[in-house]
């Protein structure tokens, strides 16, 4: 495997900025703005609402009319994938937008064709809604809160008071999309059916990995030469382990290395490994850490960072990897079947080392068989299939039927790109944005749409889904982030078992959560765009705060600096929350 293909593990799964669901990156604490002034401004401009619990009374959400304005698309985020109040409030907001402002399409962060099966049900068709939710493949939506919203949609459509449809825009599972394309090909163009089957055979389990990740202060490194090194020991590592660092500029990745070309695999005793990078002057984000992108065991000890030949140290980071409570300054992420922990029994220097271990389990949603030809290049094959289908539109029934078949072929292509390692961009977010644009501009032209996804996808950061949509739709797109201060949430622990006992840590000084908690207002919506009238407040929201971001995996390091008012137009705040009522994994 080429170094480039390996590097996509870090480049795609560990995104280019904060507020992303899989990243455990921890940045150095930013300067704390005048918290009392920020709290006073927030309290003055907040729009309190009475409850998160869905019901017929919606007057307390009237501020949404001003926040949304004439926008056609409203994206609702979530600071975790497992918070009951986030889901309930999003249900209420969907109600308000549908009943009071004419929104008529709902789009969720779930696989496109599987999510659309629920549309028949909400429009009055038969089916078991629990089974339909499970069919979307994401345990995150397999909850009582989502079930309640779907039942409300069905009742709303039956009432004659309006109409709302249910759609999805993700692309992580190829099975249903492939089946839709194959049904057409088997009946009308059987010579191409083998192409779909070959693409399915190619789509392997996504590369899994385990990493400890931190974010370095840009001011110390931009425009300088960096040497990053550390001791690594391996046992039965099948692909590679290594140190990694990535410097992002506003337009691209300015510098990157992950030691994939140093062949740190198999079983090897302690060795010191090193790489050098020149960090561009216009760098705006630097991530670094350790990783193992395969099965096996790897131990890391005594990291060192040299800037222009001089040792760099910072109290926010435990580069010695000798802290019994874990590597200070490094957030941890472990995919399913992987683990990360301090090891008191193995060390090169000091008393302990950081131990990464992997024994990945089968991906739940894939059903693979056969072996693809060794010379097969899946991307051009998928493009040829789509070109052939486009040329065959006249034989594919109505234009709507043709569009549906071709869009599912696009999903198959997107999935192929995601797992093949042939793309340098944020494949999933750009694909979700493309699928959403198809929903909004072709499948449902002129519709008013509510998006449901994680904060890390709906925010306006470049290369996120929300960033693509903000560029495409301009002021017609409004991003509403969700956050909370304390409580519990549902998430995977160490990438393996679901738990609803994970704890939200109270917002530290300098966080949006701490400022919001100091208002003592339990629930509110706030339009961040109004901060532009108060320059020092606006500056704080753009550069001087942290905000929580947790995805599908429970995290100890939960807060990350972010230009909050650049990412979101408004924020939904809930002081105290509980875990979502999750039914568990779908069988």
Secondary structure, DSSP 8 states (H G I E B T S, - for coil): --HHHHHHHHHHHS-SSSS-TT---EE-------HHHHHHHHHHH-EE-S-SS--S--GGGTHHHHHHTT-SEEEE--SSSSBHHHHHHHHHHHHHHHHHS---EEEEEEEHHHHHHHHHHHTT----HHHHHHTT--GGG-BHHHHHHHHHHHHHHHHTS---EEEEEE-S--HHHHHHHHHHHHHH-GGGHHHHHHHHHH-------EEEEEEE-GGGTTTSEEEEEEEEEEEEESS-EEEEEEEEESSSEEEEE-SGGG---EEEEEEEEEEEEE--TTEEEEEEEEEE-SSEEEEEEEEEEEETTEE---TT--TT---TT--TT-EEEE-TTEEEEEETT--SSSS-EEEEEE-----TT----S---TT--HHHHHHHHHHHHHHTGGGSSSHHHHHHHHHHHHHHHHHHHHHHT---S-HHHHHHHHHHHHIIIIITTT--EEEE--HHHHS--TTSHHHHHHHHHGGGEEEEEEEEEEEEEEEEETTTEEEEEEEE----TTBHHHHHHTTT-SEEEEEGGGGGGSHHHHHHHHHS-EEE---SB--S--EEE--HHHH-SEEEEEEEE-B--B-----
